[in-house]
Amino acid sequence: MLNETKTGQKLVILMGIGITALVVGTFAYYILANPTIELFDMISIPIILIIILTSSYIIYDRAKNIKKGLPAQDERLKIAGYKAGYYGFIAAIWSAVGSNMLSIILFDEELRGGLVTAAVVLISGITFMLAYYYFSRKGE
Amino acid sequence: MKTRIKELRARYDMTQEDLARNVGARRETIVFLEKGKYNPSLKLAHDIAKALNTKIDELFIFEE
């Protein structure tokens, strides 16, 4: 049972490394294929960086624990993940409404659909990441 | 909530990492438990009590 769990955890880590490598590869190919970078592309860069940095940290942290014979994730971190997911969800809803509203107030112009999507992913991603970090370090 | 985890762990010459490995938790979780900053699930409390050869109600001290 314990070995099965460890195998599963190692598989998750390998999948994480594979997905991160694919994201980095796709990103590099996209940048190299487009000599001129537009505003929309500029916004997508932090999103990709967030995905890469977060996944790299999670993979490193889990691998470090598995190496020591400890579980990659325990009940406290699962709860931290659920709480962070809740805050990420709230941030996604508010950013979907707020980003467009802010654009109208500041620039008197509605945001393009793609930019709203980018704002939602970026803000909810950052919120999730920060909330997860906070709850995993806070204890309760 | 106070716990006697640290005291019992020292009695059995067990490190936080040893206890964490025994009960299938991360070391940080044991740190938070010892500081009284985390309320464990009944299963984790039972596993820790078992690992330290004691009972749950002797391990965790609840204060009103």
N, CA and C atoms of all chains as a GROMACS GRO file, in nm:
protein
  612
    1MET      N    1   0.084  -0.121   0.000
    1MET     CA    2   0.000   0.000   0.000
    1MET      C    3   0.088   0.126   0.000
    2LEU      N    4   0.188   0.125   0.093
    2LEU     CA    5   0.277   0.240   0.104
    2LEU      C    6   0.359   0.257  -0.025
    3ASN      N    7   0.407   0.141  -0.082
    3ASN     CA    8   0.485   0.148  -0.205
    3ASN      C    9   0.402   0.200  -0.321
    4GLU      N   10   0.274   0.156  -0.324
    4GLU     CA   11   0.184   0.203  -0.430
    4GLU      C   12   0.169   0.354  -0.422
    5THR      N   13   0.154   0.404  -0.299
    5THR     CA   14   0.138   0.548  -0.279
    5THR      C   15   0.263   0.621  -0.325
    6LYS      N   16   0.380   0.566  -0.290
    6LYS     CA   17   0.506   0.628  -0.328
    6LYS      C   18   0.522   0.628  -0.479
    7THR      N   19   0.483   0.516  -0.544
    7THR     CA   20   0.491   0.509  -0.690
    7THR      C   21   0.400   0.615  -0.751
    8GLY      N   22   0.280   0.629  -0.694
    8GLY     CA   23   0.185   0.729  -0.742
    8GLY      C   24   0.242   0.869  -0.729
    9GLN      N   25   0.306   0.894  -0.615
    9GLN     CA   26   0.363   1.027  -0.590
    9GLN      C   27   0.476   1.057  -0.688
   10LYS      N   28   0.559   0.953  -0.715
   10LYS     CA   29   0.670   0.971  -0.810
   10LYS      C   30   0.616   0.997  -0.950
   11LEU      N   31   0.506   0.927  -0.984
   11LEU     CA   32   0.442   0.944  -1.115
   11LEU      C   33   0.391   1.087  -1.131
   12VAL      N   34   0.330   1.139  -1.023
   12VAL     CA   35   0.278   1.278  -1.026
   12VAL      C   36   0.394   1.376  -1.049
   13ILE      N   37   0.507   1.351  -0.982
   13ILE     CA   38   0.624   1.439  -0.998
   13ILE      C   39   0.677   1.432  -1.141
   14LEU      N   40   0.686   1.311  -1.196
   14LEU     CA   41   0.735   1.296  -1.334
   14LEU      C   42   0.642   1.366  -1.432
   15MET      N   43   0.511   1.353  -1.408
   15MET     CA   44   0.414   1.420  -1.494
   15MET      C   45   0.429   1.572  -1.485
   16GLY      N   46   0.453   1.620  -1.363
   16GLY     CA   47   0.473   1.763  -1.340
   16GLY      C   48   0.595   1.814  -1.417
   17ILE      N   49   0.705   1.737  -1.411
   17ILE     CA   50   0.827   1.776  -1.483
   17ILE      C   51   0.800   1.778  -1.634
   18GLY      N   52   0.728   1.676  -1.681
   18GLY     CA   53   0.695   1.666  -1.825
   18GLY      C   54   0.612   1.784  -1.872
   19ILE      N   55   0.508   1.817  -1.793
   19ILE     CA   56   0.419   1.928  -1.831
   19ILE      C   57   0.495   2.060  -1.829
   20THR      N   58   0.579   2.080  -1.725
   20THR     CA   59   0.659   2.203  -1.716
   20THR      C   60   0.753   2.215  -1.836
   21ALA      N   61   0.816   2.103  -1.872
   21ALA     CA   62   0.906   2.103  -1.988
   21ALA      C   63   0.831   2.139  -2.116
   22LEU      N   64   0.709   2.084  -2.131
   22LEU     CA   65   0.627   2.114  -2.249
   22LEU      C   66   0.590   2.262  -2.254
   23VAL      N   67   0.553   2.318  -2.136
   23VAL     CA   68   0.516   2.461  -2.130
   23VAL      C   69   0.637   2.548  -2.169
   24VAL      N   70   0.754   2.514  -2.111
   24VAL     CA   71   0.876   2.591  -2.141
   24VAL      C   72   0.909   2.581  -2.291
   25GLY      N   73   0.900   2.460  -2.346
   25GLY     CA   74   0.928   2.436  -2.488
   25GLY      C   75   0.835   2.514  -2.579
   26THR      N   76   0.705   2.509  -2.547
   26THR     CA   77   0.605   2.580  -2.628
   26THR      C   78   0.629   2.731  -2.621
   27PHE      N   79   0.659   2.778  -2.501
   27PHE     CA   80   0.684   2.921  -2.478
   27PHE      C   81   0.807   2.967  -2.558
   28ALA      N   82   0.915   2.888  -2.551
   28ALA     CA   83   1.038   2.923  -2.623
   28ALA      C   84   1.013   2.924  -2.774
   29TYR      N   85   0.939   2.824  -2.823
   29TYR     CA   86   0.908   2.815  -2.966
   29TYR      C   87   0.826   2.937  -3.009
   30TYR      N   88   0.728   2.975  -2.927
   30TYR     CA   89   0.640   3.088  -2.958
   30TYR      C   90   0.718   3.219  -2.965
   31ILE      N   91   0.807   3.239  -2.869
   31ILE     CA   92   0.888   3.362  -2.864
   31ILE      C   93   0.984   3.368  -2.984
   32LEU      N   94   1.047   3.255  -3.015
   32LEU     CA   95   1.143   3.252  -3.125
   32LEU      C   96   1.075   3.269  -3.262
   33ALA      N   97   0.952   3.220  -3.272
   33ALA     CA   98   0.879   3.228  -3.399
   33ALA      C   99   0.819   3.367  -3.422
   34ASN      N  100   0.807   3.447  -3.313
   34ASN     CA  101   0.749   3.581  -3.326
   34ASN      C  102   0.854   3.688  -3.290
   35PRO      N  103   0.919   3.748  -3.388
   35PRO     CA  104   1.020   3.849  -3.356
   35PRO      C  105   0.961   3.974  -3.290
   36THR      N  106   0.837   4.010  -3.327
   36THR     CA  107   0.776   4.128  -3.264
   36THR      C  108   0.675   4.083  -3.159
   37ILE      N  109   0.693   4.129  -3.036
   37ILE     CA  110   0.604   4.089  -2.927
   37ILE      C  111   0.504   4.201  -2.900
   38GLU      N  112   0.374   4.164  -2.909
   38GLU     CA  113   0.268   4.264  -2.885
   38GLU      C  114   0.230   4.267  -2.737
   39LEU      N  115   0.140   4.361  -2.702
   39LEU     CA  116   0.097   4.377  -2.562
   39LEU      C  117   0.037   4.248  -2.507
   40PHE      N  118  -0.045   4.182  -2.590
   40PHE     CA  119  -0.112   4.060  -2.547
   40PHE      C  120  -0.009   3.951  -2.514
   41ASP      N  121   0.097   3.946  -2.596
   41ASP     CA  122   0.204   3.848  -2.571
   41ASP      C  123   0.277   3.880  -2.441
   42MET      N  124   0.294   4.012  -2.418
   42MET     CA  125   0.364   4.055  -2.297
   42MET      C  126   0.287   4.010  -2.173
   43ILE      N  127   0.152   4.017  -2.180
   43ILE     CA  128   0.069   3.978  -2.066
   43ILE      C  129   0.078   3.826  -2.043
   44SER      N  130   0.093   3.752  -2.152
   44SER     CA  131   0.098   3.606  -2.136
   44SER      C  132   0.229   3.559  -2.072
   45ILE      N  133   0.333   3.642  -2.081
   45ILE     CA  134   0.464   3.603  -2.024
   45ILE      C  135   0.457   3.581  -1.872
   46PRO      N  136   0.399   3.678  -1.794
   46PRO     CA  137   0.390   3.650  -1.648
   46PRO      C  138   0.307   3.527  -1.614
   47ILE      N  139   0.202   3.502  -1.695
   47ILE     CA  140   0.118   3.383  -1.669
   47ILE      C  141   0.205   3.257  -1.680
   48ILE      N  142   0.282   3.252  -1.789
   48ILE     CA  143   0.367   3.135  -1.811
   48ILE      C  144   0.474   3.125  -1.703
   49LEU      N  145   0.530   3.240  -1.666
   49LEU     CA  146   0.633   3.239  -1.561
   49LEU      C  147   0.575   3.190  -1.428
   50ILE      N  148   0.451   3.232  -1.398
   50ILE     CA  149   0.386   3.187  -1.274
   50ILE      C  150   0.369   3.035  -1.276
   51ILE      N  151   0.320   2.984  -1.390
   51ILE     CA  152   0.300   2.839  -1.402
   51ILE      C  153   0.432   2.765  -1.382
   52ILE      N  154   0.537   2.814  -1.450
   52ILE     CA  155   0.668   2.748  -1.442
   52ILE      C  156   0.725   2.753  -1.300
   53LEU      N  157   0.723   2.874  -1.240
   53LEU     CA  158   0.781   2.889  -1.106
   53LEU      C  159   0.706   2.808  -1.000
   54THR      N  160   0.572   2.816  -1.006
   54THR     CA  161   0.491   2.743  -0.908
   54THR      C  162   0.512   2.593  -0.921
   55SER      N  163   0.503   2.544  -1.045
   55SER     CA  164   0.518   2.399  -1.063
   55SER      C  165   0.658   2.352  -1.025
   56SER      N  166   0.760   2.434  -1.056
   56SER     CA  167   0.898   2.397  -1.021
   56SER      C  168   0.914   2.387  -0.870
   57TYR      N  169   0.857   2.486  -0.798
   57TYR     CA  170   0.868   2.486  -0.652
   57TYR      C  171   0.797   2.364  -0.592
   58ILE      N  172   0.674   2.338  -0.642
   58ILE     CA  173   0.596   2.225  -0.590
   58ILE      C  174   0.669   2.093  -0.616
   59ILE      N  175   0.723   2.079  -0.738
   59ILE     CA  176   0.796   1.956  -0.774
   59ILE      C  177   0.919   1.939  -0.684
   60TYR      N  178   0.994   2.049  -0.664
   60TYR     CA  179   1.114   2.045  -0.581
   60TYR      C  180   1.079   2.006  -0.438
   61ASP      N  181   0.974   2.070  -0.384
   61ASP     CA  182   0.932   2.046  -0.246
   61ASP      C  183   0.887   1.902  -0.225
   62ARG      N  184   0.809   1.850  -0.320
   62ARG     CA  185   0.759   1.713  -0.308
   62ARG      C  186   0.871   1.611  -0.322
   63ALA      N  187   0.960   1.636  -0.420
   63ALA     CA  188   1.072   1.543  -0.443
   63ALA      C  189   1.162   1.538  -0.319
   64LYS      N  190   1.184   1.655  -0.257
   64LYS     CA  191   1.270   1.663  -0.138
   64LYS      C  192   1.212   1.578  -0.024
   65ASN      N  193   1.078   1.585  -0.007
   65ASN     CA  194   1.014   1.507   0.099
   65ASN      C  195   1.013   1.358   0.070
   66ILE      N  196   0.988   1.322  -0.055
   66ILE     CA  197   0.986   1.180  -0.092
   66ILE      C  198   1.124   1.119  -0.070
   67LYS      N  199   1.227   1.197  -0.103
   67LYS     CA  200   1.366   1.150  -0.086
   67LYS      C  201   1.394   1.117   0.060
   68LYS      N  202   1.332   1.194   0.152
   68LYS     CA  203   1.353   1.171   0.296
   68LYS      C  204   1.260   1.062   0.350
   69GLY      N  205   1.176   1.006   0.264
   69GLY     CA  206   1.082   0.904   0.308
   69GLY      C  207   0.956   0.961   0.369
   70LEU      N  208   0.933   1.090   0.346
   70LEU     CA  209   0.813   1.157   0.397
   70LEU      C  210   0.711   1.173   0.284
   71PRO      N  211   0.583   1.187   0.318
   71PRO     CA  212   0.484   1.204   0.210
   71PRO      C  213   0.498   1.339   0.138
   72ALA      N  214   0.464   1.340   0.010
   72ALA     CA  215   0.471   1.464  -0.067
   72ALA      C  216   0.367   1.563  -0.017
   73GLN      N  217   0.254   1.510   0.024
   73GLN     CA  218   0.144   1.595   0.071
   73GLN      C  219   0.074   1.525   0.185
   74ASP      N  220   0.042   1.598   0.290
   74ASP     CA  221  -0.034   1.537   0.400
   74ASP      C  222  -0.164   1.614   0.420
   75GLU      N  223  -0.240   1.576   0.525
   75GLU     CA  224  -0.373   1.636   0.543
   75GLU      C  225  -0.370   1.787   0.559
   76ARG      N  226  -0.265   1.840   0.625
   76ARG     CA  227  -0.256   1.985   0.646
   76ARG      C  228  -0.240   2.058   0.514
   77LEU      N  229  -0.155   2.004   0.425
   77LEU     CA  230  -0.134   2.070   0.295
   77LEU      C  231  -0.255   2.055   0.204
   78LYS      N  232  -0.328   1.942   0.219
   78LYS     CA  233  -0.450   1.925   0.139
   78LYS      C  234  -0.551   2.033   0.178
   79ILE      N  235  -0.565   2.056   0.309
   79ILE     CA  236  -0.657   2.160   0.357
   79ILE      C  237  -0.612   2.298   0.307
   80ALA      N  238  -0.478   2.321   0.311
   80ALA     CA  239  -0.423   2.449   0.262
   80ALA      C  240  -0.458   2.466   0.114
   81GLY      N  241  -0.450   2.357   0.038
   81GLY     CA  242  -0.484   2.361  -0.105
   81GLY      C  243  -0.632   2.394  -0.128
   82TYR      N  244  -0.720   2.334  -0.046
   82TYR     CA  245  -0.864   2.361  -0.059
   82TYR      C  246  -0.893   2.509  -0.028
   83LYS      N  247  -0.831   2.559   0.080
   83LYS     CA  248  -0.854   2.698   0.120
   83LYS      C  249  -0.802   2.793   0.011
   84ALA      N  250  -0.682   2.764  -0.040
   84ALA     CA  251  -0.624   2.849  -0.145
   84ALA      C  252  -0.710   2.844  -0.271
   85GLY      N  253  -0.765   2.728  -0.301
   85GLY     CA  254  -0.853   2.712  -0.418
   85GLY      C  255  -0.977   2.799  -0.404
   86TYR      N  256  -1.030   2.808  -0.282
   86TYR     CA  257  -1.147   2.892  -0.255
   86TYR      C  258  -1.114   3.039  -0.282
   87TYR      N  259  -0.999   3.084  -0.231
   87TYR     CA  260  -0.960   3.224  -0.251
   87TYR      C  261  -0.930   3.252  -0.400
   88GLY      N  262  -0.869   3.154  -0.466
   88GLY     CA  263  -0.841   3.167  -0.610
   88GLY      C  264  -0.970   3.181  -0.690
   89PHE      N  265  -1.072   3.104  -0.649
   89PHE     CA  266  -1.202   3.109  -0.716
   89PHE      C  267  -1.268   3.245  -0.699
   90ILE      N  268  -1.265   3.295  -0.574
   90ILE     CA  269  -1.323   3.428  -0.546
   90ILE      C  270  -1.249   3.535  -0.629
   91ALA      N  271  -1.115   3.524  -0.633
   91ALA     CA  272  -1.034   3.620  -0.709
   91ALA      C  273  -1.068   3.613  -0.858
   92ALA      N  274  -1.094   3.492  -0.909
   92ALA     CA  275  -1.128   3.475  -1.051
   92ALA      C  276  -1.259   3.547  -1.084
   93ILE      N  277  -1.358   3.532  -0.996
   93ILE     CA  278  -1.488   3.598  -1.018
   93ILE      C  279  -1.473   3.750  -1.016
   94TRP      N  280  -1.404   3.798  -0.912
   94TRP     CA  281  -1.390   3.943  -0.898
   94TRP      C  282  -1.304   4.004  -1.009
   95SER      N  283  -1.200   3.931  -1.052
   95SER     CA  284  -1.114   3.986  -1.158
   95SER      C  285  -1.186   3.988  -1.293
   96ALA      N  286  -1.278   3.892  -1.314
   96ALA     CA  287  -1.354   3.890  -1.440
   96ALA      C  288  -1.439   4.016  -1.452
   97VAL      N  289  -1.497   4.057  -1.340
   97VAL     CA  290  -1.580   4.178  -1.337
   97VAL      C  291  -1.491   4.302  -1.324
   98GLY      N  292  -1.400   4.296  -1.228
   98GLY     CA  293  -1.319   4.412  -1.191
   98GLY      C  294  -1.223   4.460  -1.298
   99SER      N  295  -1.161   4.368  -1.373
   99SER     CA  296  -1.061   4.410  -1.473
   99SER      C  297  -1.127   4.496  -1.582
  100ASN      N  298  -1.244   4.452  -1.624
  100ASN     CA  299  -1.316   4.528  -1.727
  100ASN      C  300  -1.364   4.663  -1.673
  101MET      N  301  -1.414   4.659  -1.552
  101MET     CA  302  -1.466   4.781  -1.488
  101MET      C  303  -1.352   4.883  -1.471
  102LEU      N  304  -1.238   4.835  -1.428
  102LEU     CA  305  -1.122   4.920  -1.406
  102LEU      C  306  -1.073   4.981  -1.538
  103SER      N  307  -1.078   4.900  -1.643
  103SER     CA  308  -1.035   4.948  -1.774
  103SER      C  309  -1.127   5.060  -1.824
  104ILE      N  310  -1.257   5.044  -1.799
  104ILE     CA  311  -1.354   5.147  -1.841
  104ILE      C  312  -1.330   5.275  -1.761
  105ILE      N  313  -1.308   5.261  -1.630
  105ILE     CA  314  -1.287   5.378  -1.544
  105ILE      C  315  -1.157   5.450  -1.582
  106LEU      N  316  -1.049   5.374  -1.599
  106LEU     CA  317  -0.917   5.434  -1.624
  106LEU      C  318  -0.896   5.477  -1.769
  107PHE      N  319  -0.935   5.391  -1.864
  107PHE     CA  320  -0.904   5.418  -2.006
  107PHE      C  321  -1.028   5.446  -2.092
  108ASP      N  322  -1.146   5.440  -2.030
  108ASP     CA  323  -1.271   5.462  -2.101
  108ASP      C  324  -1.283   5.366  -2.220
  109GLU      N  325  -1.242   5.244  -2.198
  109GLU     CA  326  -1.242   5.145  -2.306
  109GLU      C  327  -1.261   5.004  -2.247
  110GLU      N  328  -1.344   4.925  -2.315
  110GLU     CA  329  -1.364   4.787  -2.267
  110GLU      C  330  -1.245   4.701  -2.305
  111LEU      N  331  -1.215   4.603  -2.222
  111LEU     CA  332  -1.103   4.513  -2.253
  111LEU      C  333  -1.146   4.408  -2.355
  112ARG      N  334  -1.050   4.364  -2.438
  112ARG     CA  335  -1.079   4.255  -2.532
  112ARG      C  336  -1.098   4.127  -2.450
  113GLY      N  337  -1.174   4.034  -2.508
  113GLY     CA  338  -1.202   3.907  -2.439
  113GLY      C  339  -1.076   3.836  -2.394
  114GLY      N  340  -0.976   3.834  -2.481
  114GLY     CA  341  -0.850   3.766  -2.450
  114GLY      C  342  -0.778   3.827  -2.331
  115LEU      N  343  -0.787   3.959  -2.322
  115LEU     CA  344  -0.720   4.029  -2.211
  115LEU      C  345  -0.791   4.003  -2.078
  116VAL      N  346  -0.926   3.993  -2.085
  116VAL     CA  347  -1.002   3.961  -1.963
  116VAL      C  348  -0.964   3.821  -1.916
  117THR      N  349  -0.956   3.728  -2.010
  117THR     CA  350  -0.916   3.590  -1.976
  117THR      C  351  -0.777   3.591  -1.912
  118ALA      N  352  -0.686   3.668  -1.973
  118ALA     CA  353  -0.550   3.676  -1.922
  118ALA      C  354  -0.549   3.732  -1.779
  119ALA      N  355  -0.631   3.836  -1.757
  119ALA     CA  356  -0.638   3.897  -1.623
  119ALA      C  357  -0.693   3.797  -1.521
  120VAL      N  358  -0.795   3.722  -1.561
  120VAL     CA  359  -0.856   3.623  -1.470
  120VAL      C  360  -0.754   3.516  -1.432
  121VAL      N  361  -0.684   3.463  -1.533
  121VAL     CA  362  -0.585   3.357  -1.507
  121VAL      C  363  -0.472   3.410  -1.420
  122LEU      N  364  -0.426   3.531  -1.454
  122LEU     CA  365  -0.313   3.590  -1.382
  122LEU      C  366  -0.348   3.619  -1.236
  123ILE      N  367  -0.461   3.688  -1.214
  123ILE     CA  368  -0.498   3.727  -1.078
  123ILE      C  369  -0.536   3.606  -0.992
  124SER      N  370  -0.617   3.514  -1.050
  124SER     CA  371  -0.655   3.397  -0.970
  124SER      C  372  -0.534   3.308  -0.944
  125GLY      N  373  -0.444   3.300  -1.042
  125GLY     CA  374  -0.322   3.219  -1.025
  125GLY      C  375  -0.234   3.273  -0.915
  126ILE      N  376  -0.214   3.405  -0.918
  126ILE     CA  377  -0.129   3.468  -0.815
  126ILE      C  378  -0.195   3.454  -0.677
  127THR      N  379  -0.328   3.476  -0.673
  127THR     CA  380  -0.401   3.464  -0.545
  127THR      C  381  -0.388   3.322  -0.490
  128PHE      N  382  -0.408   3.223  -0.577
  128PHE     CA  383  -0.397   3.084  -0.532
  128PHE      C  384  -0.257   3.056  -0.477
  129MET      N  385  -0.157   3.101  -0.552
  129MET     CA  386  -0.018   3.075  -0.514
  129MET      C  387   0.014   3.138  -0.378
  130LEU      N  388  -0.023   3.266  -0.363
  130LEU     CA  389   0.006   3.336  -0.237
  130LEU      C  390  -0.072   3.275  -0.120
  131ALA      N  391  -0.202   3.243  -0.145
  131ALA     CA  392  -0.285   3.185  -0.038
  131ALA      C  393  -0.231   3.048   0.002
  132TYR      N  394  -0.188   2.968  -0.094
  132TYR     CA  395  -0.135   2.835  -0.065
  132TYR      C  396  -0.007   2.847   0.018
  133TYR      N  397   0.078   2.940  -0.022
  133TYR     CA  398   0.203   2.963   0.051
  133TYR      C  399   0.173   3.007   0.194
  134TYR      N  400   0.079   3.102   0.206
  134TYR     CA  401   0.042   3.154   0.339
  134TYR      C  402  -0.015   3.044   0.428
  135PHE      N  403  -0.113   2.969   0.377
  135PHE     CA  404  -0.176   2.866   0.459
  135PHE      C  405  -0.082   2.750   0.491
  136SER      N  406   0.008   2.718   0.399
  136SER     CA  407   0.101   2.608   0.426
  136SER      C  408   0.206   2.647   0.530
  137ARG      N  409   0.229   2.779   0.547
  137ARG     CA  410   0.326   2.826   0.646
  137ARG      C  411   0.260   2.865   0.778
  138LYS      N  412   0.126   2.883   0.774
  138LYS     CA  413   0.055   2.935   0.890
  138LYS      C  414   0.025   2.826   0.994
  139GLY      N  415  -0.002   2.705   0.948
  139GLY     CA  416  -0.037   2.598   1.040
  139GLY      C  417  -0.184   2.567   1.031
  140GLU      N  418  -0.264   2.639   1.109
  140GLU     CA  419  -0.410   2.613   1.107
  140GLU      C  420  -0.476   2.672   0.985
  141MET      N  421  -0.503   2.470   2.238
  141MET     CA  422  -0.477   2.328   2.265
  141MET      C  423  -0.327   2.306   2.288
  142LYS      N  424  -0.296   2.234   2.396
  142LYS     CA  425  -0.155   2.201   2.423
  142LYS      C  426  -0.134   2.052   2.393
  143THR      N  427  -0.012   2.018   2.360
  143THR     CA  428   0.016   1.875   2.336
  143THR      C  429   0.140   1.831   2.413
  144ARG      N  430   0.149   1.701   2.431
  144ARG     CA  431   0.266   1.644   2.499
  144ARG      C  432   0.355   1.573   2.398
  145ILE      N  433   0.337   1.606   2.271
  145ILE     CA  434   0.412   1.537   2.165
  145ILE      C  435   0.563   1.552   2.185
  146LYS      N  436   0.605   1.676   2.210
  146LYS     CA  437   0.749   1.703   2.224
  146LYS      C  438   0.809   1.622   2.340
  147GLU      N  439   0.736   1.624   2.451
  147GLU     CA  440   0.782   1.552   2.572
  147GLU      C  441   0.793   1.402   2.546
  148LEU      N  442   0.690   1.343   2.487
  148LEU     CA  443   0.691   1.198   2.461
  148LEU      C  444   0.791   1.161   2.352
  149ARG      N  445   0.805   1.251   2.256
  149ARG     CA  446   0.902   1.227   2.148
  149ARG      C  447   1.043   1.221   2.206
  150ALA      N  448   1.071   1.310   2.300
  150ALA     CA  449   1.204   1.312   2.364
  150ALA      C  450   1.224   1.185   2.447
  151ARG      N  451   1.117   1.138   2.509
  151ARG     CA  452   1.126   1.016   2.591
  151ARG      C  453   1.169   0.896   2.506
  152TYR      N  454   1.115   0.890   2.386
  152TYR     CA  455   1.148   0.778   2.296
  152TYR      C  456   1.264   0.810   2.203
  153ASP      N  457   1.331   0.922   2.230
  153ASP     CA  458   1.448   0.965   2.151
  153ASP      C  459   1.414   0.966   2.000
  154MET      N  460   1.304   1.030   1.973
  154MET     CA  461   1.252   1.035   1.836
  154MET      C  462   1.262   1.178   1.782
  155THR      N  463   1.310   1.193   1.660
  155THR     CA  464   1.314   1.328   1.602
  155THR      C  465   1.177   1.359   1.540
  156GLN      N  466   1.158   1.486   1.507
  156GLN     CA  467   1.032   1.525   1.442
  156GLN      C  468   1.016   1.450   1.310
  157GLU      N  469   1.128   1.434   1.240
  157GLU     CA  470   1.124   1.365   1.111
  157GLU      C  471   1.089   1.216   1.128
  158ASP      N  472   1.142   1.153   1.235
  158ASP     CA  473   1.110   1.012   1.262
  158ASP      C  474   0.960   0.996   1.285
  159LEU      N  475   0.905   1.086   1.368
  159LEU     CA  476   0.762   1.078   1.401
  159LEU      C  477   0.678   1.104   1.275
  160ALA      N  478   0.722   1.203   1.197
  160ALA     CA  479   0.649   1.236   1.073
  160ALA      C  480   0.648   1.114   0.979
  161ARG      N  481   0.762   1.048   0.968
  161ARG     CA  482   0.773   0.930   0.881
  161ARG      C  483   0.683   0.818   0.933
  162ASN      N  484   0.678   0.804   1.066
  162ASN     CA  485   0.596   0.700   1.130
  162ASN      C  486   0.448   0.715   1.102
  163VAL      N  487   0.401   0.841   1.105
  163VAL     CA  488   0.257   0.865   1.094
  163VAL      C  489   0.214   0.910   0.954
  164GLY      N  490   0.310   0.921   0.861
  164GLY     CA  491   0.278   0.960   0.724
  164GLY      C  492   0.239   1.106   0.711
  165ALA      N  493   0.308   1.191   0.789
  165ALA     CA  494   0.283   1.336   0.778
  165ALA      C  495   0.414   1.406   0.744
  166ARG      N  496   0.405   1.533   0.714
  166ARG     CA  497   0.527   1.608   0.686
  166ARG      C  498   0.583   1.665   0.817
  167ARG      N  499   0.715   1.691   0.817
  167ARG     CA  500   0.780   1.738   0.940
  167ARG      C  501   0.718   1.869   0.989
  168GLU      N  502   0.684   1.958   0.894
  168GLU     CA  503   0.626   2.087   0.931
  168GLU      C  504   0.495   2.069   1.009
  169THR      N  505   0.420   1.965   0.974
  169THR     CA  506   0.293   1.938   1.043
  169THR      C  507   0.319   1.902   1.190
  170ILE      N  508   0.425   1.825   1.214
  170ILE     CA  509   0.462   1.790   1.352
  170ILE      C  510   0.504   1.917   1.427
  171VAL      N  511   0.578   2.006   1.359
  171VAL     CA  512   0.620   2.133   1.422
  171VAL      C  513   0.497   2.213   1.465
  172PHE      N  514   0.401   2.227   1.374
  172PHE     CA  515   0.279   2.303   1.406
  172PHE      C  516   0.200   2.236   1.518
  173LEU      N  517   0.197   2.102   1.518
  173LEU     CA  518   0.125   2.029   1.623
  173LEU      C  519   0.188   2.054   1.759
  174GLU      N  520   0.320   2.050   1.763
  174GLU     CA  521   0.391   2.072   1.890
  174GLU      C  522   0.369   2.213   1.943
  175LYS      N  523   0.355   2.307   1.851
  175LYS     CA  524   0.332   2.446   1.892
  175LYS      C  525   0.185   2.472   1.924
  176GLY      N  526   0.100   2.373   1.899
  176GLY     CA  527  -0.043   2.389   1.922
  176GLY      C  528  -0.111   2.477   1.818
  177LYS      N  529  -0.048   2.486   1.700
  177LYS     CA  530  -0.102   2.572   1.595
  177LYS      C  531  -0.182   2.496   1.491
  178TYR      N  532  -0.198   2.366   1.511
  178TYR     CA  533  -0.274   2.288   1.413
  178TYR      C  534  -0.356   2.182   1.486
  179ASN      N  535  -0.485   2.175   1.451
  179ASN     CA  536  -0.572   2.070   1.506
  179ASN      C  537  -0.573   1.953   1.409
  180PRO      N  538  -0.519   1.840   1.449
  180PRO     CA  539  -0.512   1.727   1.355
  180PRO      C  540  -0.646   1.657   1.338
  181SER      N  541  -0.656   1.577   1.233
  181SER     CA  542  -0.775   1.494   1.216
  181SER      C  543  -0.769   1.384   1.322
  182LEU      N  544  -0.882   1.319   1.343
  182LEU     CA  545  -0.888   1.212   1.444
  182LEU      C  546  -0.790   1.100   1.408
  183LYS      N  547  -0.778   1.074   1.277
  183LYS     CA  548  -0.689   0.966   1.232
  183LYS      C  549  -0.542   0.999   1.262
  184LEU      N  550  -0.504   1.124   1.231
  184LEU     CA  551  -0.364   1.163   1.257
  184LEU      C  552  -0.336   1.163   1.407
  185ALA      N  553  -0.432   1.212   1.485
  185ALA     CA  554  -0.416   1.214   1.632
  185ALA      C  555  -0.400   1.070   1.683
  186HIS      N  556  -0.480   0.979   1.630
  186HIS     CA  557  -0.473   0.837   1.669
  186HIS      C  558  -0.338   0.778   1.631
  187ASP      N  559  -0.291   0.808   1.509
  187ASP     CA  560  -0.162   0.754   1.461
  187ASP      C  561  -0.046   0.806   1.546
  188ILE      N  562  -0.053   0.935   1.583
  188ILE     CA  563   0.056   0.992   1.665
  188ILE      C  564   0.055   0.929   1.805
  189ALA      N  565  -0.065   0.916   1.861
  189ALA     CA  566  -0.078   0.856   1.994
  189ALA      C  567  -0.023   0.713   1.992
  190LYS      N  568  -0.054   0.641   1.885
  190LYS     CA  569  -0.008   0.502   1.871
  190LYS      C  570   0.146   0.498   1.859
  191ALA      N  571   0.200   0.591   1.779
  191ALA     CA  572   0.346   0.596   1.758
  191ALA      C  573   0.419   0.630   1.888
  192LEU      N  574   0.352   0.705   1.977
  192LEU     CA  575   0.416   0.747   2.102
  192LEU      C  576   0.367   0.664   2.222
  193ASN      N  577   0.303   0.551   2.191
  193ASN     CA  578   0.255   0.456   2.294
  193ASN      C  579   0.170   0.524   2.401
  194THR      N  580   0.078   0.604   2.360
  194THR     CA  581  -0.009   0.670   2.457
  194THR      C  582  -0.152   0.677   2.402
  195LYS      N  583  -0.240   0.743   2.478
  195LYS     CA  584  -0.378   0.759   2.433
  195LYS      C  585  -0.399   0.903   2.386
  196ILE      N  586  -0.496   0.921   2.298
  196ILE     CA  587  -0.522   1.055   2.242
  196ILE      C  588  -0.547   1.158   2.353
  197ASP      N  589  -0.631   1.121   2.452
  197ASP     CA  590  -0.666   1.219   2.556
  197ASP      C  591  -0.549   1.251   2.649
  198GLU      N  592  -0.446   1.167   2.646
  198GLU     CA  593  -0.327   1.197   2.726
  198GLU      C  594  -0.226   1.279   2.646
  199LEU      N  595  -0.244   1.278   2.517
  199LEU     CA  596  -0.151   1.347   2.427
  199LEU      C  597  -0.192   1.493   2.403
  200PHE      N  598  -0.322   1.514   2.390
  200PHE     CA  599  -0.372   1.649   2.362
  200PHE      C  600  -0.447   1.703   2.484
  201ILE      N  601  -0.411   1.822   2.524
  201ILE     CA  602  -0.476   1.884   2.640
  201ILE      C  603  -0.560   2.003   2.593
  202PHE      N  604  -0.690   1.987   2.605
  202PHE     CA  605  -0.780   2.096   2.563
  202PHE      C  606  -0.808   2.189   2.681
  203GLU      N  607  -0.800   2.318   2.652
  203GLU     CA  608  -0.826   2.418   2.756
  203GLU      C  609  -0.949   2.500   2.719
  204GLU      N  610  -1.035   2.523   2.815
  204GLU     CA  611  -1.157   2.602   2.790
  204GLU      C  612  -1.122   2.749   2.772
   0.00000   0.00000   0.00000
